[in-house]
Amino acid sequence: MLDWTDRHQRRFMRIISKHAVLYTEMITTGAILHGDRDGHLKFNDEEHPVAIQLGGSNPKELAECAKICEDYGYDEINLNVGCPSDRVQNGRFGACLMAEPELVAECMAAMSDVVDIPTTVKTRIGIDELDSYEHLHQFIEIVKKSGVETFIIHARKAWLSGLSPKQNREIPPLRYDVAYQVKKDFPELEVILNGGITSLGQAEEHMKQLDGVMIGREAYSNPYHLIEADKRFYQDEHELLTRVEVAKEFMHYVQNQLEQDVYLGHMTRHILGLFHAQPRGKLWRRHLSENAYKKGAGLEVIEKALELFE
């Protein structure tokens, strides 16, 4: 998620699940080709399996970026065809590309030609007036000819004007039935569902008809609810960590990063939801929020927040 799922957040989530695939925030081709490449692409080895999500619509630039990302060690290249924000549209990428399936297919073919790792697409079920199932079916039919085998479907349409990105995550109704129909019509494809999933129980229900689920907002705001994901979906019976043990494990990473002059607040902002809905959880969040951004703040801030919680 843009501005949220950075390498610190992903390293934290890897403590909670050893197997779930983690995704980067969307990174534009321009940022990779002309910006701080290491700043955008470096990640921790512990994050694997980790997929990078690219934003762009120029096949040549996407191919160049895909190769760069593969060389950095990413496990998957995902093209964003679902983000509806204005700045994304102005760059001619994101959800507006649903109106140009031939261009998306050309982009995917260009990337898959230069990398050995999987290339996947994340899309909406429609945009604006192009919201019929027939249009989505045609979009997938055209794009899959480029060799794409995995489609991640956010089961809402997107309005490219009139709604903010936040409203586009909440106002258009969820249509899980559309994703189910895609799987029935394209059984050879891997179809992964995204949108509105807030529990592992819901995920299990969806996976009776689909191949996987992607959880975004709930994974960020209530990360510990994924603690049983490895047991329920990957048959890994390792002993589950408590919330406090997760915090203490993450503190080892924080200490290492502090020694590399990483700002404490850049890391603690991702762990505010660890004690979501727990008694005294507000004390944890308040202490981190009020103290992690102070000059010279270090590991003692997290230690004190834990002490207040316990």
C-alpha positions as CSV (number, residue, x, y, z in Angstrom):
1,M,0.0,0.0,0.0
2,L,1.4,3.3,-1.1
3,D,3.4,5.0,1.7
4,W,2.7,2.1,4.1
5,T,4.2,-1.2,3.1
6,D,7.9,-0.3,3.2
7,R,10.8,-2.6,4.1
8,H,10.3,-1.9,7.9
9,Q,6.7,-2.8,7.8
10,R,7.4,-5.9,5.8
11,R,10.2,-7.0,8.1
12,F,7.7,-6.7,11.0
13,M,5.0,-8.7,9.2
14,R,7.6,-11.5,8.5
15,I,7.8,-12.1,12.3
16,I,4.0,-12.8,12.3
17,S,4.0,-15.0,9.2
18,K,7.0,-16.9,7.8
19,H,5.2,-17.8,4.6
20,A,2.7,-15.2,3.4
21,V,3.8,-13.4,0.3
22,L,4.6,-9.7,1.1
23,Y,4.1,-6.9,-1.4
24,T,5.9,-3.6,-1.7
25,E,4.1,-0.4,-2.1
26,M,3.6,0.6,-5.7
27,I,6.8,2.0,-7.2
28,T,6.8,3.9,-10.5
29,T,9.2,3.1,-13.3
30,G,10.4,6.7,-13.2
31,A,11.3,6.4,-9.5
32,I,13.4,3.4,-10.3
33,L,15.0,4.7,-13.5
34,H,15.7,8.2,-12.3
35,G,15.4,8.3,-8.5
36,D,17.1,6.8,-5.5
37,R,17.1,3.2,-6.7
38,D,18.5,1.7,-3.5
39,G,16.1,3.7,-1.4
40,H,13.2,2.3,-3.3
41,L,14.3,-1.3,-3.9
42,K,16.6,-2.4,-1.1
43,F,14.9,-4.9,1.3
44,N,15.8,-7.3,4.0
45,D,16.7,-10.9,3.1
46,E,14.2,-12.1,5.8
47,E,11.3,-10.6,3.7
48,H,11.2,-13.5,1.2
49,P,8.9,-14.3,-0.5
50,V,8.5,-10.7,-1.5
51,A,6.9,-9.2,-4.6
52,I,7.4,-5.8,-6.0
53,Q,4.5,-3.8,-7.4
54,L,5.3,-1.5,-10.3
55,G,3.4,1.4,-11.8
56,G,3.9,2.3,-15.4
57,S,2.6,1.9,-18.9
58,N,5.7,2.0,-21.1
59,P,6.6,-1.5,-22.1
60,K,10.3,-0.7,-22.6
61,E,10.6,1.0,-19.2
62,L,8.7,-1.7,-17.4
63,A,11.0,-4.3,-18.9
64,E,14.1,-2.4,-17.8
65,C,12.6,-2.0,-14.3
66,A,11.5,-5.7,-14.1
67,K,15.1,-6.8,-14.9
68,I,16.5,-4.4,-12.3
69,C,14.0,-5.7,-9.7
70,E,14.9,-9.3,-10.5
71,D,18.6,-8.5,-10.0
72,Y,17.7,-7.0,-6.6
73,G,16.3,-10.4,-5.6
74,Y,12.5,-9.9,-5.8
75,D,10.4,-13.1,-6.2
76,E,7.6,-11.6,-8.3
77,I,6.9,-8.6,-10.5
78,N,3.3,-7.2,-10.1
79,L,1.8,-4.6,-12.4
80,N,-0.7,-2.2,-10.7
81,V,-3.8,-1.9,-12.8
82,G,-6.0,-1.0,-9.9
83,C,-4.9,2.3,-8.2
84,P,-7.4,5.1,-9.0
85,S,-5.6,8.2,-7.7
86,D,-5.3,11.3,-9.8
87,R,-1.5,11.4,-9.8
88,V,-1.5,7.8,-11.0
89,Q,-3.9,8.6,-13.8
90,N,-1.8,11.6,-14.8
91,G,1.1,9.2,-15.3
92,R,-1.1,6.9,-17.3
93,F,-0.9,3.9,-15.1
94,G,-3.0,2.2,-12.4
95,A,-6.7,1.6,-12.9
96,C,-7.1,3.7,-16.1
97,L,-5.1,1.0,-17.9
98,M,-8.2,-1.2,-17.6
99,A,-9.4,0.7,-20.7
100,E,-6.3,-0.4,-22.6
101,P,-6.0,-4.2,-22.3
102,E,-3.8,-4.5,-25.4
103,L,-1.3,-2.1,-23.8
104,V,-1.3,-4.0,-20.5
105,A,-0.7,-7.2,-22.5
106,E,2.2,-5.6,-24.3
107,C,3.7,-4.4,-20.9
108,M,3.3,-7.8,-19.4
109,A,4.9,-9.5,-22.4
110,A,7.8,-7.1,-22.3
111,M,8.5,-7.9,-18.7
112,S,8.1,-11.6,-18.9
113,D,10.5,-11.7,-21.8
114,V,13.4,-10.4,-19.7
115,V,12.8,-12.1,-16.3
116,D,12.6,-15.6,-15.1
117,I,10.4,-14.8,-12.0
118,P,6.6,-14.6,-12.3
119,T,4.9,-11.5,-13.6
120,T,1.4,-10.9,-12.3
121,V,-1.4,-8.3,-12.6
122,K,-3.5,-6.6,-9.9
123,T,-6.7,-5.1,-11.2
124,R,-10.2,-3.9,-10.3
125,I,-13.4,-5.4,-11.7
126,G,-14.1,-2.3,-13.8
127,I,-13.7,1.4,-14.1
128,D,-16.3,4.1,-14.6
129,E,-18.8,3.0,-17.2
130,L,-16.5,0.1,-18.3
131,D,-17.9,-2.0,-15.4
132,S,-19.7,-4.9,-17.2
133,Y,-18.5,-8.5,-16.6
134,E,-18.1,-8.7,-20.4
135,H,-15.5,-6.0,-20.3
136,L,-13.6,-7.7,-17.4
137,H,-13.7,-11.0,-19.2
138,Q,-12.3,-9.4,-22.4
139,F,-9.6,-7.6,-20.4
140,I,-8.4,-10.9,-18.8
141,E,-8.7,-12.8,-22.1
142,I,-6.4,-10.3,-23.9
143,V,-3.9,-9.9,-21.0
144,K,-3.5,-13.6,-20.4
145,K,-2.3,-14.1,-23.9
146,S,0.9,-12.3,-22.9
147,G,1.7,-15.3,-20.6
148,V,0.2,-13.9,-17.3
149,E,-1.0,-16.8,-15.1
150,T,-2.0,-14.9,-12.0
151,F,-4.6,-12.1,-11.6
152,I,-5.1,-10.4,-8.2
153,I,-8.6,-9.0,-8.3
154,H,-9.8,-6.1,-6.1
155,A,-13.5,-6.9,-6.2
156,R,-14.7,-3.3,-6.5
157,K,-14.9,-1.1,-9.5
158,A,-13.1,2.2,-9.5
159,W,-14.4,5.7,-10.3
160,L,-11.6,7.6,-11.9
161,S,-13.2,10.9,-11.1
162,G,-15.4,12.1,-8.3
163,L,-14.1,9.7,-5.6
164,S,-10.8,9.9,-3.7
165,P,-8.6,6.8,-3.4
166,K,-10.0,6.3,0.1
167,Q,-13.6,6.5,-1.1
168,N,-12.8,4.1,-3.9
169,R,-11.9,1.5,-1.3
170,E,-15.2,2.0,0.5
171,I,-18.0,3.3,-1.6
172,P,-18.1,1.0,-4.7
173,P,-19.8,-2.2,-3.5
174,L,-17.7,-5.4,-3.1
175,R,-18.6,-8.0,-5.8
176,Y,-16.9,-11.2,-4.8
177,D,-19.2,-13.1,-7.2
178,V,-17.4,-11.4,-10.1
179,A,-14.0,-12.9,-8.9
180,Y,-15.7,-16.3,-8.5
181,Q,-17.0,-16.1,-12.0
182,V,-13.5,-15.2,-13.4
183,K,-12.2,-18.4,-11.8
184,K,-15.0,-20.4,-13.3
185,D,-14.4,-18.9,-16.8
186,F,-10.6,-19.2,-16.5
187,P,-9.9,-22.3,-14.4
188,E,-6.3,-22.4,-15.7
189,L,-5.5,-19.1,-14.1
190,E,-4.5,-18.4,-10.5
191,V,-7.1,-16.0,-9.2
192,I,-6.5,-14.1,-5.9
193,L,-9.1,-12.0,-4.2
194,N,-8.5,-8.6,-2.6
195,G,-10.9,-6.2,-0.9
196,G,-12.7,-6.1,2.4
197,I,-11.2,-9.3,3.9
198,T,-10.8,-8.9,7.6
199,S,-10.3,-12.4,9.0
200,L,-8.6,-15.7,8.3
201,G,-12.0,-17.3,8.5
202,Q,-13.3,-15.1,5.6
203,A,-10.1,-16.0,3.7
204,E,-10.8,-19.7,4.1
205,E,-14.3,-19.3,2.8
206,H,-13.1,-17.4,-0.3
207,M,-10.4,-20.0,-0.9
208,K,-13.0,-22.7,-1.4
209,Q,-13.6,-21.1,-4.8
210,L,-10.4,-19.1,-5.4
211,D,-6.7,-19.7,-5.2
212,G,-5.7,-17.1,-2.6
213,V,-6.5,-13.9,-0.9
214,M,-4.6,-10.6,-0.4
215,I,-5.2,-8.7,2.8
216,G,-4.2,-5.1,2.9
217,R,-5.7,-2.6,5.3
218,E,-6.7,-5.1,8.0
219,A,-3.2,-6.6,7.9
220,Y,-1.8,-3.2,8.6
221,S,-4.2,-2.0,11.3
222,N,-4.6,-5.4,13.0
223,P,-1.5,-7.4,12.1
224,Y,-1.6,-9.9,14.8
225,H,-4.8,-11.4,13.4
226,L,-2.6,-13.1,10.9
227,I,-0.6,-15.0,13.5
228,E,-2.3,-18.3,12.6
229,A,-1.9,-17.9,8.9
230,D,1.1,-20.2,8.6
231,K,-0.7,-23.0,10.5
232,R,-4.0,-22.6,8.6
233,F,-2.7,-22.1,5.1
234,Y,0.8,-23.4,5.0
235,Q,0.6,-26.4,7.4
236,D,3.5,-25.0,9.5
237,E,2.9,-26.0,13.1
238,H,5.6,-23.7,14.6
239,E,4.9,-22.3,18.1
240,L,2.9,-19.1,17.9
241,L,4.4,-16.0,19.3
242,T,2.5,-13.8,21.7
243,R,2.0,-10.1,20.9
244,V,4.7,-9.2,23.4
245,E,7.1,-11.8,21.9
246,V,6.5,-10.3,18.4
247,A,7.3,-6.8,19.8
248,K,10.5,-8.1,21.4
249,E,11.6,-9.9,18.2
250,F,11.1,-6.8,16.2
251,M,13.2,-4.8,18.7
252,H,16.2,-6.8,17.5
253,Y,15.6,-5.4,14.0
254,V,15.0,-1.9,15.3
255,Q,18.3,-1.9,17.2
256,N,20.2,-3.0,14.1
257,Q,18.5,-0.2,12.1
258,L,19.2,2.4,14.7
259,E,22.8,1.6,14.5
260,Q,22.6,2.4,10.8
261,D,21.0,5.8,11.6
262,V,17.5,4.9,10.7
263,Y,14.9,7.1,12.3
264,L,12.9,5.3,15.0
265,G,9.6,6.8,14.0
266,H,9.9,5.3,10.5
267,M,9.8,1.9,12.1
268,T,7.4,2.3,15.1
269,R,4.6,3.8,13.0
270,H,4.1,0.3,11.5
271,I,3.6,-1.5,14.9
272,L,1.0,0.8,16.4
273,G,-1.7,-1.8,15.7
274,L,0.1,-4.8,17.3
275,F,-2.1,-4.6,20.4
276,H,-5.3,-3.8,18.5
277,A,-8.4,-4.1,20.6
278,Q,-6.4,-5.3,23.6
279,P,-6.8,-3.8,27.1
280,R,-4.1,-1.1,27.6
281,G,-3.4,-1.2,23.9
282,K,-4.1,2.5,23.8
283,L,-1.2,3.1,26.2
284,W,1.2,1.3,23.8
285,R,0.0,3.4,20.8
286,R,0.0,6.7,22.7
287,H,3.5,6.2,24.1
288,L,5.0,5.3,20.7
289,S,3.1,8.1,18.9
290,E,4.2,10.7,21.4
291,N,7.9,9.7,21.9
292,A,9.2,7.8,18.8
293,Y,9.6,11.1,16.9
294,K,11.7,12.9,19.5
295,K,15.3,13.7,18.8
296,G,17.6,10.9,19.9
297,A,14.7,8.5,20.6
298,G,15.9,4.9,20.8
299,L,14.9,1.4,21.8
300,E,13.9,2.6,25.2
301,V,10.7,4.1,23.7
302,I,9.5,0.6,22.7
303,E,10.6,-0.9,26.0
304,K,8.6,1.7,27.9
305,A,5.6,1.2,25.7
306,L,5.7,-2.5,26.4
307,E,6.1,-1.9,30.1
308,L,3.0,0.3,30.1
309,F,1.1,-2.4,28.2
310,E,2.2,-5.2,30.5
